[in-house]
């Protein structure tokens, strides 16, 4: 069974599927333009509460702040 939780709940090395983006339309569209959209997989390269998150998508690496990372909801098995 799958449940949905915030991306910041996972550690470096985790590969996860995006479930939804819980943000305003403008932020959601910016994240979509970077390839962060529901159904896509991402890998957490590094990141924590006090440091930016480095994420790997299928085509690029993206750096996001902790507040934005909390808006990304992922599936957990």
C-alpha positions in Angstrom: 0.0 0.0 0.0 1.2 3.5 -0.8 0.9 6.6 1.4 1.8 10.2 0.5 4.3 12.2 2.6 6.5 15.3 2.2 9.8 14.9 0.3 11.7 16.3 3.3 10.8 13.1 5.3 13.3 11.1 3.2 17.1 10.9 3.2 19.8 11.2 0.7 19.9 8.3 -1.8 16.1 7.9 -1.8 14.4 7.5 -5.2 10.8 8.5 -5.1 7.8 9.1 -7.3 6.1 12.5 -7.1 2.5 12.3 -6.0 1.6 16.0 -6.0 2.8 19.5 -5.5 1.1 21.3 -2.6 1.8 24.9 -3.6 0.3 27.9 -5.3 -0.3 27.8 -9.0 2.7 30.0 -9.8 5.1 27.8 -7.7 3.6 24.6 -9.1 4.1 25.8 -12.7 7.7 26.7 -12.0 8.4 23.3 -10.5 6.6 21.6 -13.4 8.9 23.5 -15.8 11.9 22.0 -14.0 10.5 18.5 -14.6 9.1 18.1 -11.1 5.6 16.9 -11.8 3.3 14.1 -10.5 4.4 10.7 -11.9 8.0 11.6 -12.3 10.8 10.0 -10.3 13.4 12.0 -8.4 16.4 11.1 -6.4 17.6 13.0 -3.3 21.3 13.6 -3.7 21.7 15.7 -0.6 19.9 18.1 1.7 18.6 18.8 5.1 16.6 21.3 7.2 19.5 23.8 7.2 20.9 23.1 3.8 19.4 23.3 0.2 18.3 20.0 -1.4 20.0 18.7 -4.5 17.6 16.6 -6.5 18.2 14.5 -9.6 15.5 14.2 -12.2 15.7 12.1 -15.4 17.3 15.0 -17.2 18.9 17.4 -14.7 19.9 18.3 -11.2 17.9 20.9 -9.3 18.6 22.8 -6.1 15.6 23.7 -3.9 15.2 25.3 -0.5 13.7 23.4 2.4 10.4 25.3 2.2 9.9 24.3 -1.4 10.9 20.7 -0.8 8.2 20.4 1.9 5.6 21.3 -0.8 6.6 18.2 -2.9 4.5 15.2 -1.8 5.9 11.7 -2.8 4.6 8.1 -2.6 6.1 5.9 0.1 5.7 2.1 0.1 
